[in-house]
Structure formats: C-alpha cells, structure tokens
Amino acid sequence: MVRAVTPSGHLTVRASGPDPAPEGTAVTDARGTFHGRVVRVFGPVARPYLTVRPRRPPTPTEGIALLDATLVRE
C-alpha cells in the first residue's frame, strides 16, 4: 500500500508481510499498469517499507491518487 510520495517523486510503500519484493522488482497496480521498480527495502523485518522509483515523478494529482493504492510485484 502506498503510504507517501517523497519530494523527489519516489513512492514509499508498506509491504503486506515479511516477504517483500526484492530490489529491482517491477511493481504494478491491480490493473497491470507499471508504476516503477523497487530501489530500497528498509524498516522492520515483519512488515518492511519499500522505495519505488517510478519512470517519471508523479504530478501532484497523480500522487494524491496513488496514496493508499495497492501495488503488486510483477
């Protein structure tokens, strides 16, 4: 689930469990739309956070629409 959009345009995503997508993994939304690649895994082991770098930074409107969206690994 997308928790934040950073000032640099990266997405901060909370993993659903202890087995997060590894760095370099492509992530999509439920419709299959590509949203970026995982560039960092950090935080607690039980439910880590991921930093996802999109192809281009989202516009403010796109960023707001992404908040609380569920992303899945491709």
Phi and psi in degrees as GROMACS dihedral restraints (atoms count N, CA, C in turn):
[ dihedral_restraints ]
;  ai    aj    ak    al  type     phi  dphi    fc
    3     4     5     6     1   -72.4    20    10
    4     5     6     7     1   123.4    20    10
    6     7     8     9     1  -101.4    20    10
    7     8     9    10     1   -29.3    20    10
    9    10    11    12     1  -160.9    20    10
   10    11    12    13     1   157.5    20    10
   12    13    14    15     1  -116.5    20    10
   13    14    15    16     1   121.1    20    10
   15    16    17    18     1   -76.9    20    10
   16    17    18    19     1   163.7    20    10
   18    19    20    21     1   -58.1    20    10
   19    20    21    22     1   -27.4    20    10
   21    22    23    24     1   -83.2    20    10
   22    23    24    25     1    -3.1    20    10
   24    25    26    27     1    96.2    20    10
   25    26    27    28     1     1.2    20    10
   27    28    29    30     1   -78.5    20    10
   28    29    30    31     1   154.9    20    10
   30    31    32    33     1  -101.9    20    10
   31    32    33    34     1   134.7    20    10
   33    34    35    36     1  -101.5    20    10
   34    35    36    37     1   119.6    20    10
   36    37    38    39     1  -120.1    20    10
   37    38    39    40     1   137.4    20    10
   39    40    41    42     1   -93.7    20    10
   40    41    42    43     1   126.8    20    10
   42    43    44    45     1   -69.7    20    10
   43    44    45    46     1   151.1    20    10
   45    46    47    48     1   -81.6    20    10
   46    47    48    49     1   -13.8    20    10
   48    49    50    51     1  -162.8    20    10
   49    50    51    52     1  -167.6    20    10
   51    52    53    54     1   -77.7    20    10
   52    53    54    55     1    -2.0    20    10
   54    55    56    57     1  -113.0    20    10
   55    56    57    58     1    77.1    20    10
   57    58    59    60     1   -76.0    20    10
   58    59    60    61     1   163.7    20    10
   60    61    62    63     1   -65.9    20    10
   61    62    63    64     1   134.2    20    10
   63    64    65    66     1   -71.2    20    10
   64    65    66    67     1   161.0    20    10
   66    67    68    69     1   -57.0    20    10
   67    68    69    70     1   139.4    20    10
   69    70    71    72     1    94.8    20    10
   70    71    72    73     1   -10.2    20    10
   72    73    74    75     1   -74.2    20    10
   73    74    75    76     1   136.0    20    10
   75    76    77    78     1   -77.1    20    10
   76    77    78    79     1   141.8    20    10
   78    79    80    81     1  -123.1    20    10
   79    80    81    82     1   143.5    20    10
   81    82    83    84     1  -129.5    20    10
   82    83    84    85     1   170.3    20    10
   84    85    86    87     1   -92.2    20    10
   85    86    87    88     1  -175.8    20    10
   87    88    89    90     1   -63.3    20    10
   88    89    90    91     1   -25.4    20    10
   90    91    92    93     1   -85.1    20    10
   91    92    93    94     1    -4.2    20    10
   93    94    95    96     1    92.2    20    10
   94    95    96    97     1     7.6    20    10
   96    97    98    99     1   -74.7    20    10
   97    98    99   100     1   124.7    20    10
   99   100   101   102     1   -65.4    20    10
  100   101   102   103     1   132.1    20    10
  102   103   104   105     1  -118.0    20    10
  103   104   105   106     1   -12.6    20    10
  105   106   107   108     1   148.1    20    10
  106   107   108   109     1  -165.4    20    10
  108   109   110   111     1  -126.9    20    10
  109   110   111   112     1   146.5    20    10
  111   112   113   114     1   -71.1    20    10
  112   113   114   115     1   126.6    20    10
  114   115   116   117     1  -115.0    20    10
  115   116   117   118     1   -12.0    20    10
  117   118   119   120     1  -158.8    20    10
  118   119   120   121     1   140.8    20    10
  120   121   122   123     1  -121.2    20    10
  121   122   123   124     1   127.9    20    10
  123   124   125   126     1  -151.4    20    10
  124   125   126   127     1   167.1    20    10
  126   127   128   129     1    99.8    20    10
  127   128   129   130     1  -162.1    20    10
  129   130   131   132     1   -66.5    20    10
  130   131   132   133     1   145.7    20    10
  132   133   134   135     1   -65.3    20    10
  133   134   135   136     1   -35.8    20    10
  135   136   137   138     1   -63.9    20    10
  136   137   138   139     1   -40.2    20    10
  138   139   140   141     1  -148.2    20    10
  139   140   141   142     1    81.7    20    10
  141   142   143   144     1   -71.5    20    10
  142   143   144   145     1   169.7    20    10
  144   145   146   147     1  -103.2    20    10
  145   146   147   148     1   153.9    20    10
  147   148   149   150     1  -124.4    20    10
  148   149   150   151     1   143.5    20    10
  150   151   152   153     1  -102.0    20    10
  151   152   153   154     1   124.5    20    10
  153   154   155   156     1  -112.5    20    10
  154   155   156   157     1   125.5    20    10
  156   157   158   159     1   -97.5    20    10
  157   158   159   160     1   112.9    20    10
  159   160   161   162     1   -75.5    20    10
  160   161   162   163     1   166.6    20    10
  162   163   164   165     1   -59.0    20    10
  163   164   165   166     1   -39.8    20    10
  165   166   167   168     1  -141.2    20    10
  166   167   168   169     1   149.7    20    10
  168   169   170   171     1   -61.6    20    10
  169   170   171   172     1   138.8    20    10
  171   172   173   174     1   -70.8    20    10
  172   173   174   175     1   150.1    20    10
  174   175   176   177     1   -70.0    20    10
  175   176   177   178     1   164.2    20    10
  177   178   179   180     1   -55.0    20    10
  178   179   180   181     1   -40.0    20    10
  180   181   182   183     1   -65.6    20    10
  181   182   183   184     1   -43.0    20    10
  183   184   185   186     1   -65.1    20    10
  184   185   186   187     1   -39.5    20    10
  186   187   188   189     1   -61.4    20    10
  187   188   189   190     1   -43.8    20    10
  189   190   191   192     1   -63.9    20    10
  190   191   192   193     1   -40.5    20    10
  192   193   194   195     1   -65.5    20    10
  193   194   195   196     1   -29.1    20    10
  195   196   197   198     1   -77.6    20    10
  196   197   198   199     1   -23.6    20    10
  198   199   200   201     1   -57.7    20    10
  199   200   201   202     1   132.4    20    10
  201   202   203   204     1    70.1    20    10
  202   203   204   205     1     6.9    20    10
  204   205   206   207     1   -75.5    20    10
  205   206   207   208     1   147.4    20    10
  207   208   209   210     1   -94.7    20    10
  208   209   210   211     1   127.7    20    10
  210   211   212   213     1  -111.4    20    10
  211   212   213   214     1   146.2    20    10
  213   214   215   216     1  -125.6    20    10
  214   215   216   217     1   154.1    20    10
  216   217   218   219     1   -75.8    20    10
  217   218   219   220     1   146.7    20    10
